[in-house]
């Protein structure tokens, strides 16, 4: 384990390589036999489960219900919303046959040419089309609205360049799809869900985010408006961490989803969709982790506290366990996830390095001398600081440390973002400074042409127009044309 830590590339040397190595060494995921796809390992999935459970509860508190829709979407469904299908056409995986058979020459199995489907199916890149095709059967009257549905699922978007959690061909996510009687209700739900994502990111992930609206060029295919939360990673790049889309009546019209209003007249429903994915795992890693491995915020850590006994024989272990067992029981009663690692197949030093690599927020070490003195060694993963403290009131101390770590991680990430956010008015200055990363607040003339020019010349994109951006008279840093407010421009994952 010490060798593994030593071999972990430093962030300052190669941030991308550090990330890729850490995902594997911390036992989060590994490459699969399927190109562009990954295997999420138990420890990585345990973190995703905590994210999923927390978000699911937050969704349901707003009235959302879960459902499940088919993985396969008839190709004809995607043809009904032209802008939508254009946005995903190049990423779609297509199912053309429904059967295999043994090759006549005995070389293996082949696709049975007689089993060609009359209509091809698309493995869902997103589910708007299949869901709105279903909602047509569910919505008839204003009494059926609002329809507030979410599904937890996997999707497939064919990717040429992949990176575990951040961009894979198959990934896990949730997608919410709501139908409303009025445009105002739909817009309110669209904004509500982006605020739910922001609350989750900041309260649970300890990751500060900026809520904003996407430019026309960057919004979701088929949407009138896309709201986003943007986070800054330690290398100064942005990561889109959640989106919520106001779809207007586009999908309702494409799939003829109408209802009889209170005046007994037919109307098309108003729609929105919203989602986050296992990309949040990448965000979590890159926001907090260091050259020693993962750093996990306590609110999402599968193991919040690990206790490692230091002993020479079973008699000493028994004495230590008599003291530790009541502490474990009390912590569990308080809702703390705690592991007492009394396994005898790994030495204490190996355990220390392993739990440090895996980002366990608090570690306790206790030996026979500690028993004599009534003390225990406590270490915080965020600072790596160790302290010998009294066993009296240790449960209170641990709970307080966990909350302090959660707050400290958020403040540390916020400080980094603030220190690397810059106002720029000169395009030359922007082109020079973007090489070092960061968020740039700049005036933009609102045109797609200027946006494309920035992207082509600097590899940076307009991440969002912050919702809290104040009106400020200025001129576009590229064209000199008038601008009413600054937007956030950055390179992104």
C-alpha positions as CSV (number, residue, x, y, z in Angstrom):
1,X,0.0,0.0,0.0
2,X,2.9,2.4,0.8
3,X,4.2,1.7,-2.7
4,X,0.8,2.4,-4.2
5,X,0.7,5.8,-2.5
6,X,4.2,6.5,-3.6
7,X,3.3,5.7,-7.1
8,X,0.2,8.0,-7.2
9,X,1.0,10.8,-9.6
10,X,1.1,14.2,-8.0
11,X,-1.7,16.6,-9.1
12,X,0.9,19.3,-9.9
13,X,2.7,16.9,-12.3
14,X,-0.3,15.6,-14.3
15,X,-3.8,16.3,-13.0
16,X,-5.5,14.0,-15.5
17,X,-3.2,11.1,-14.8
18,X,-3.6,11.6,-11.0
19,X,-7.4,11.4,-11.4
20,X,-7.3,8.2,-13.5
21,X,-4.9,6.5,-11.1
22,X,-6.8,7.5,-8.1
23,X,-10.1,6.1,-9.4
24,X,-8.4,2.7,-9.7
25,X,-6.1,2.7,-6.7
26,X,-9.0,3.8,-4.3
27,X,-11.0,0.9,-5.6
28,X,-13.8,3.0,-7.0
29,X,-13.9,1.6,-10.6
30,X,-12.0,-0.1,-13.3
31,X,-12.1,-0.4,-17.1
32,X,-14.4,-3.1,-18.5
33,X,-14.1,-5.5,-21.4
34,X,-16.6,-3.2,-23.2
35,X,-14.8,-0.3,-24.8
36,X,-15.8,3.0,-23.2
37,X,-17.6,1.4,-20.3
38,X,-16.5,0.9,-16.7
39,X,-17.1,-1.5,-13.8
40,X,-18.1,0.5,-10.7
41,X,-16.6,-1.5,-7.8
42,X,-18.4,-1.9,-4.4
43,X,-16.6,1.0,-2.6
44,X,-17.4,3.4,-5.5
45,X,-20.9,2.1,-5.7
46,X,-21.4,2.6,-2.0
47,X,-20.6,6.3,-2.5
48,X,-23.0,6.5,-5.4
49,X,-25.7,4.8,-3.3
50,X,-25.4,7.5,-0.7
51,X,-25.8,10.1,-3.3
52,X,-28.7,8.3,-4.8
53,X,-30.5,7.8,-1.5
54,X,-30.0,11.4,-0.5
55,X,-31.2,12.8,-3.8
56,X,-34.1,10.4,-3.9
57,X,-35.3,11.6,-0.6
58,X,-34.9,15.3,-1.6
59,X,-36.9,14.6,-4.8
60,X,-39.7,13.0,-3.0
61,X,-40.0,15.9,-0.6
62,X,-41.0,18.0,-3.6
63,X,-43.7,15.5,-4.7
64,X,-41.7,13.4,-7.1
65,X,-42.6,9.7,-7.7
66,X,-40.3,7.1,-9.2
67,X,-41.2,5.0,-12.2
68,X,-39.2,3.0,-14.9
69,X,-39.4,3.1,-18.7
70,X,-37.9,0.8,-21.3
71,X,-34.2,0.8,-22.3
72,X,-35.1,0.5,-26.0
73,X,-36.7,3.3,-27.9
74,X,-38.3,2.8,-31.3
75,X,-36.4,4.8,-33.9
76,X,-39.6,6.4,-35.1
77,X,-40.0,8.1,-31.6
78,X,-36.7,9.9,-32.0
79,X,-37.8,11.2,-35.4
80,X,-40.7,13.1,-34.0
81,X,-38.7,15.9,-32.4
82,X,-36.2,17.1,-35.0
83,X,-34.0,19.3,-32.8
84,X,-33.8,16.6,-30.1
85,X,-32.7,13.8,-32.4
86,X,-30.1,16.0,-34.0
87,X,-28.6,16.7,-30.6
88,X,-28.1,12.9,-30.0
89,X,-27.9,11.3,-33.4
90,X,-24.1,10.9,-33.4
91,X,-24.2,9.2,-29.9
92,X,-26.9,6.6,-30.5
93,X,-26.3,2.9,-30.3
94,X,-28.7,1.0,-32.6
95,X,-30.3,-2.5,-32.2
96,X,-31.0,-4.0,-35.6
97,X,-31.5,-7.7,-34.9
98,X,-33.2,-9.8,-32.2
99,X,-31.4,-13.2,-32.4
100,X,-28.0,-14.9,-32.8
101,X,-27.3,-18.3,-34.2
102,X,-24.3,-20.7,-34.4
103,X,-22.1,-20.1,-37.4
104,X,-22.4,-22.9,-40.0
105,X,-18.6,-23.4,-40.0
106,X,-18.6,-23.8,-36.1
107,X,-16.5,-20.6,-35.6
108,X,-18.9,-19.2,-33.0
109,X,-22.1,-17.2,-32.9
110,X,-23.3,-14.8,-35.6
111,X,-26.2,-12.4,-36.0
112,X,-29.1,-14.3,-37.6
113,X,-29.8,-12.3,-40.9
114,X,-33.4,-13.6,-40.7
115,X,-33.9,-11.9,-37.4
116,X,-33.7,-8.3,-38.6
117,X,-36.1,-6.0,-36.8
118,X,-38.8,-4.3,-38.8
119,X,-38.0,-1.1,-37.0
120,X,-34.6,-0.5,-35.3
121,X,-34.5,0.3,-31.6
122,X,-32.2,2.9,-30.0
123,X,-30.6,2.2,-26.6
124,X,-31.8,5.3,-24.7
125,X,-29.4,8.2,-24.7
126,X,-32.1,10.0,-22.7
127,X,-35.8,9.1,-22.3
128,X,-37.8,12.2,-23.3
129,X,-39.3,10.4,-26.4
130,X,-40.3,7.1,-24.8
131,X,-41.7,8.9,-21.7
132,X,-43.7,11.5,-23.7
133,X,-45.0,8.7,-25.9
134,X,-46.2,7.1,-22.6
135,X,-47.6,10.3,-21.0
136,X,-50.0,10.6,-24.0
137,X,-51.9,7.6,-22.4
138,X,-51.7,9.0,-18.8
139,X,-52.8,12.6,-19.3
140,X,-56.4,13.5,-20.4
141,X,-57.7,16.2,-18.0
142,X,-56.2,19.0,-15.9
143,X,-57.0,16.7,-13.0
144,X,-54.2,14.4,-14.2
145,X,-51.7,17.2,-13.8
146,X,-49.0,17.9,-12.6
147,X,-47.3,14.6,-13.5
148,X,-44.1,14.5,-11.4
149,X,-42.0,11.5,-12.4
150,X,-38.4,10.4,-12.0
151,X,-36.5,7.3,-13.0
152,X,-33.2,5.9,-11.9
153,X,-31.6,4.2,-14.9
154,X,-28.6,3.7,-17.2
155,X,-28.2,5.4,-20.5
156,X,-25.9,4.9,-23.5
157,X,-24.2,7.7,-25.4
158,X,-21.4,6.5,-27.7
159,X,-18.2,8.2,-26.6
160,X,-14.9,8.2,-28.5
161,X,-12.8,9.6,-25.6
162,X,-13.8,8.3,-22.2
163,X,-12.7,8.8,-18.6
164,X,-14.2,6.9,-15.8
165,X,-17.2,8.6,-14.1
166,X,-16.6,11.8,-16.1
167,X,-17.4,10.5,-19.6
168,X,-18.3,6.9,-20.4
169,X,-20.4,5.4,-23.1
170,X,-22.8,3.9,-20.5
171,X,-23.5,5.7,-17.2
172,X,-25.9,5.7,-14.4
173,X,-28.2,8.6,-13.7
174,X,-31.6,9.9,-12.8
175,X,-33.9,11.7,-15.1
176,X,-37.0,13.6,-14.0
177,X,-39.8,14.3,-16.5
178,X,-42.7,16.5,-15.4
179,X,-45.9,17.6,-17.2
180,X,-47.8,20.7,-16.1
181,X,-51.0,22.6,-17.0
182,X,-49.3,26.0,-17.3
183,X,-46.0,27.5,-18.5
184,X,-45.6,29.1,-15.2
185,X,-45.8,25.9,-13.2
186,X,-43.3,24.2,-15.5
187,X,-40.8,27.0,-15.2
188,X,-41.2,27.0,-11.4
189,X,-40.5,23.2,-11.3
190,X,-37.5,23.6,-13.7
191,X,-36.0,26.2,-11.3
192,X,-37.0,24.2,-8.2
193,X,-35.0,21.1,-9.3
194,X,-31.8,23.0,-10.2
195,X,-32.0,24.5,-6.7
196,X,-32.4,21.0,-5.3
197,X,-29.2,20.0,-7.1
198,X,-27.4,23.0,-5.8
199,X,-28.5,22.3,-2.2
200,X,-27.3,18.7,-2.6
201,X,-23.9,19.7,-4.1
202,X,-23.2,22.2,-1.3
203,X,-24.7,20.5,1.7
204,X,-23.7,16.9,1.0
205,X,-20.9,17.1,-1.5
206,X,-19.3,20.2,0.1
207,X,-18.9,21.5,-3.4
208,X,-19.8,25.2,-4.1
209,X,-21.7,25.7,-7.3
210,X,-22.9,28.6,-9.4
211,X,-26.5,28.4,-10.7
212,X,-27.0,29.8,-14.1
213,X,-28.7,29.5,-17.4
214,X,-27.0,28.0,-20.5
215,X,-26.5,30.0,-23.7
216,X,-28.6,29.0,-26.7
217,X,-25.7,27.1,-28.1
218,X,-25.1,25.1,-25.0
219,X,-28.7,24.3,-23.9
220,X,-30.2,20.8,-24.1
221,X,-31.4,19.7,-27.5
222,X,-35.1,20.5,-27.8
223,X,-35.3,22.8,-24.7
224,X,-36.4,26.4,-24.5
225,X,-34.0,26.9,-21.6
226,X,-31.4,25.0,-19.6
227,X,-30.4,25.7,-16.1
228,X,-27.1,24.4,-14.8
229,X,-24.9,24.2,-11.7
230,X,-21.3,24.7,-12.5
231,X,-18.5,23.7,-10.2
232,X,-14.7,24.4,-10.3
233,X,-12.3,21.5,-10.0
234,X,-8.9,21.9,-8.4
235,X,-7.2,22.4,-11.8
236,X,-9.4,25.4,-12.5
237,X,-11.6,23.6,-15.0
238,X,-15.4,23.7,-14.8
239,X,-17.6,20.7,-14.4
240,X,-21.3,20.8,-15.3
241,X,-22.8,19.0,-12.3
242,X,-26.5,19.0,-12.9
243,X,-29.0,20.4,-15.4
244,X,-32.7,21.2,-15.5
245,X,-34.5,21.9,-18.8
246,X,-37.7,23.8,-19.6
247,X,-39.0,22.0,-22.7
248,X,-42.0,24.2,-23.3
249,X,-44.6,22.4,-25.4
250,X,-42.2,20.9,-27.9
251,X,-42.4,17.3,-26.8
252,X,-46.1,17.6,-26.0
253,X,-46.7,18.7,-29.6
254,X,-44.4,16.0,-31.0
255,X,-46.3,13.2,-29.1
256,X,-49.7,14.9,-29.0
257,X,-49.9,15.0,-25.2
258,X,-53.0,17.2,-24.6
259,X,-55.4,17.7,-21.7
260,X,-58.9,19.2,-21.3
261,X,-58.5,22.4,-19.3
262,X,-61.0,23.8,-16.7
263,X,-62.9,25.4,-19.6
264,X,-63.2,22.0,-21.2
265,X,-60.9,23.1,-24.1
266,X,-57.9,21.0,-25.3
267,X,-54.3,22.3,-24.5
268,X,-50.8,20.9,-24.9
269,X,-49.1,20.2,-21.6
270,X,-45.9,22.1,-20.6
271,X,-42.8,20.0,-19.9
272,X,-39.5,19.9,-18.1
273,X,-36.7,17.4,-17.5
274,X,-33.8,17.3,-15.2
275,X,-30.9,15.0,-14.3
276,X,-27.6,14.2,-12.6
277,X,-25.3,11.3,-13.2
278,X,-22.4,9.3,-11.9
279,X,-20.4,12.3,-13.2
280,X,-21.0,13.6,-9.7
281,X,-18.5,10.9,-8.5
282,X,-15.9,12.6,-10.7
283,X,-16.8,16.0,-9.3
284,X,-16.5,14.6,-5.7
285,X,-13.0,13.2,-6.4
286,X,-11.6,16.3,-8.2
287,X,-13.1,18.8,-5.7
288,X,-11.5,17.5,-2.5
289,X,-8.9,14.7,-3.0
290,X,-5.2,15.2,-2.6
291,X,-1.8,13.6,-3.4
292,X,-2.5,11.0,-0.7
293,X,-5.7,9.8,-2.2
294,X,-9.4,10.4,-1.8
295,X,-10.8,13.0,0.6
296,X,-14.5,12.3,1.1
297,X,-17.0,14.7,2.8
298,X,-18.5,12.9,5.8
299,X,-22.1,13.3,4.6
300,X,-21.3,11.0,1.6
301,X,-18.5,8.7,3.0
302,X,-19.5,5.0,3.2
303,X,-17.3,4.7,6.3
304,X,-17.2,7.9,8.3
305,X,-15.0,6.6,11.1
306,X,-12.6,3.7,11.2
307,X,-11.1,2.4,14.4
308,X,-7.8,0.5,14.2
309,X,-6.6,-1.5,17.2
310,X,-2.9,-1.9,17.8
311,X,-2.1,-5.1,19.6
312,X,0.4,-8.0,19.9
313,X,-1.9,-10.9,20.9
314,X,-5.5,-11.9,21.2
315,X,-5.5,-11.0,24.9
316,X,-4.6,-7.4,24.2
317,X,-7.1,-7.3,21.3
318,X,-9.8,-8.5,23.8
319,X,-9.0,-5.7,26.2
320,X,-9.1,-3.1,23.5
321,X,-12.4,-4.4,22.1
322,X,-14.0,-4.1,25.6
323,X,-13.4,-0.3,25.4
324,X,-14.1,0.1,21.6
325,X,-17.3,-1.9,21.3
326,X,-19.4,0.5,23.4
327,X,-18.0,3.4,21.4
328,X,-19.0,1.7,18.2
329,X,-22.5,1.0,19.5
330,X,-23.0,4.7,20.6
331,X,-21.7,6.1,17.3
332,X,-24.1,3.8,15.3
333,X,-26.9,4.9,17.6
334,X,-26.1,8.5,16.6
335,X,-26.2,7.6,12.9
336,X,-22.5,7.5,12.3
337,X,-21.1,4.9,9.9
338,X,-18.2,3.3,11.8
339,X,-16.0,0.4,11.1
340,X,-13.9,-1.4,13.8
341,X,-11.1,-3.1,11.8
342,X,-9.8,-5.8,14.1
343,X,-8.9,-8.1,11.2
344,X,-5.6,-9.9,11.7
345,X,-4.6,-10.3,8.1
346,X,-3.2,-6.8,7.6
347,X,-0.8,-4.8,9.8
348,X,-1.9,-1.4,11.3
349,X,0.4,0.6,9.0
350,X,-1.2,-1.0,6.0
351,X,-4.7,-0.3,7.3
352,X,-3.8,3.4,8.0
353,X,-2.5,3.8,4.4
354,X,-5.5,2.0,2.9
355,X,-8.1,4.1,4.7
356,X,-6.2,7.3,4.0
357,X,-6.2,6.3,0.3
358,X,-10.0,5.7,0.4
359,X,-10.7,9.0,2.1
360,X,-12.3,7.9,5.4
361,X,-12.9,11.2,7.2
362,X,-11.8,10.2,10.7
363,X,-9.4,7.5,11.9
364,X,-8.9,6.4,15.5
365,X,-5.9,4.3,16.6
366,X,-5.9,2.7,20.0
367,X,-3.3,0.4,21.7
368,X,-2.6,-1.0,25.1
369,X,-0.7,2.1,26.2
370,X,-3.8,4.1,25.3
371,X,-5.9,1.9,27.5
372,X,-3.6,2.6,30.4
373,X,-3.8,6.3,29.8
374,X,-7.4,6.5,28.8
375,X,-6.6,8.0,25.5
376,X,-6.9,7.5,21.7
377,X,-5.2,8.9,18.7
378,X,-7.6,10.7,16.3
379,X,-6.7,11.8,12.7
380,X,-8.6,13.9,10.3
381,X,-8.3,12.9,6.7
382,X,-8.8,16.5,5.3
383,X,-5.8,17.9,7.2
384,X,-3.9,14.7,8.1
385,X,-3.4,16.1,11.6
386,X,-3.1,13.7,14.5
387,X,-4.0,14.3,18.1
388,X,-4.0,12.2,21.2
389,X,-7.2,12.9,23.1
390,X,-9.1,11.5,26.1
391,X,-11.5,8.6,25.6
392,X,-14.0,10.4,27.8
393,X,-16.6,12.0,25.5
394,X,-14.9,10.6,22.4
395,X,-18.3,10.1,20.7
396,X,-19.1,13.8,21.0
397,X,-15.6,14.7,19.8
398,X,-16.0,12.4,16.7
399,X,-19.5,13.8,15.8
400,X,-18.1,17.4,16.1
401,X,-15.1,16.5,14.0
402,X,-17.2,15.1,11.2
403,X,-19.3,18.2,11.0
404,X,-16.2,20.4,11.1
405,X,-14.6,18.4,8.3
406,X,-17.8,18.8,6.2
407,X,-17.8,22.6,6.7
408,X,-14.1,22.9,6.2
409,X,-14.1,21.0,2.9
410,X,-16.8,23.3,1.6
411,X,-14.9,26.4,2.7
412,X,-11.7,25.2,1.2
413,X,-13.4,24.5,-2.2
414,X,-15.1,27.9,-2.1
415,X,-11.8,29.7,-1.3
416,X,-10.2,28.0,-4.3
417,X,-13.0,29.1,-6.6
418,X,-12.9,32.7,-5.3
419,X,-9.1,32.9,-5.7
420,X,-9.4,31.6,-9.3
421,X,-12.3,33.7,-10.5
422,X,-11.3,36.7,-12.5
423,X,-13.0,39.7,-14.2
424,X,-11.6,40.3,-17.7
425,X,-12.4,42.9,-20.3
426,X,-9.6,42.3,-22.8
427,X,-9.8,39.3,-25.2
428,X,-6.0,39.2,-25.4
429,X,-5.8,39.1,-21.6
430,X,-8.4,36.3,-21.5
431,X,-6.5,34.2,-24.1
432,X,-3.3,34.5,-22.1
433,X,-4.8,33.7,-18.7
434,X,-7.2,30.9,-19.7
435,X,-4.1,28.7,-20.1
436,X,-3.8,28.6,-16.3
437,X,-7.4,27.8,-15.7
438,X,-10.1,29.5,-13.7
439,X,-13.6,31.0,-14.1
440,X,-13.6,34.3,-16.1
441,X,-16.4,36.8,-15.8
442,X,-16.5,38.6,-19.1
443,X,-19.0,40.5,-21.2
444,X,-20.4,38.7,-24.3
445,X,-22.5,40.1,-27.1
446,X,-24.9,37.2,-26.9
447,X,-24.2,35.8,-30.4
448,X,-23.5,32.2,-31.4
449,X,-20.8,33.4,-33.7
450,X,-18.8,35.0,-30.9
451,X,-19.4,32.0,-28.7
452,X,-18.0,29.7,-31.4
453,X,-15.0,31.9,-32.0
454,X,-14.1,31.8,-28.3
455,X,-14.4,28.0,-28.2
456,X,-12.4,27.5,-31.4
457,X,-9.6,29.9,-30.4
458,X,-9.3,29.1,-26.7
459,X,-11.1,25.7,-26.1
460,X,-13.2,27.6,-23.5
461,X,-17.0,27.7,-23.4
462,X,-19.6,29.9,-21.9
463,X,-20.5,27.8,-18.9
464,X,-23.5,29.9,-17.9
465,X,-25.1,33.2,-17.3
466,X,-25.3,33.3,-13.5
467,X,-28.9,33.8,-12.2
468,X,-27.6,36.3,-9.7
469,X,-25.6,38.3,-12.3
470,X,-26.3,42.0,-11.9
471,X,-27.0,44.2,-14.9
472,X,-23.8,45.9,-15.8
473,X,-23.3,48.0,-18.9
474,X,-20.2,46.9,-20.8
475,X,-18.9,45.7,-24.2
476,X,-18.1,42.2,-25.4
477,X,-14.5,41.4,-24.9
478,X,-14.3,39.9,-28.4
479,X,-16.4,42.2,-30.6
480,X,-16.8,45.4,-28.6
481,X,-20.6,45.2,-29.1
482,X,-22.9,46.2,-26.1
483,X,-23.5,43.8,-23.3
484,X,-25.8,43.9,-20.3
485,X,-24.1,41.5,-17.9
486,X,-21.0,39.2,-17.5
487,X,-21.1,35.5,-18.2
488,X,-18.8,32.7,-16.9
489,X,-16.3,31.4,-19.4
490,X,-14.0,28.5,-18.6
491,X,-12.5,25.3,-20.0
492,X,-14.5,22.4,-18.9
493,X,-14.7,18.6,-18.6
